[in-house]
């Protein structure tokens, strides 16, 4: 397989993952994804931003999130995110440290 085809397939898979998380499973909480899988929608938007930066494209965290979420992040949160329990928050602190790094 040539590099262009591989890139196109990877991009299609990313778009399918994004659509699945945003349209079919908006009910799945980011904190649960992070606690179970070690990444969430915010990680995906951060990876998008990092890829842009690597290519010399200036993109803020908020802009990357809006591209990924299809709306301002605060709007998506208000529509879809629920309050996290103390157990979820404790698990998140551990998962975040293991998968992303120190919170800060």
Secondary structure, DSSP 8 states (H G I E B T S, - for coil): --HHHHHHHHHHHHHHHHHIIIII-TTS-HHHHHHHHS--HHHHHHHHHHHHHHTT----HHHHHHHHHSS-HHHHHHHH-----HHHHHHHHHHHHHHT-S--
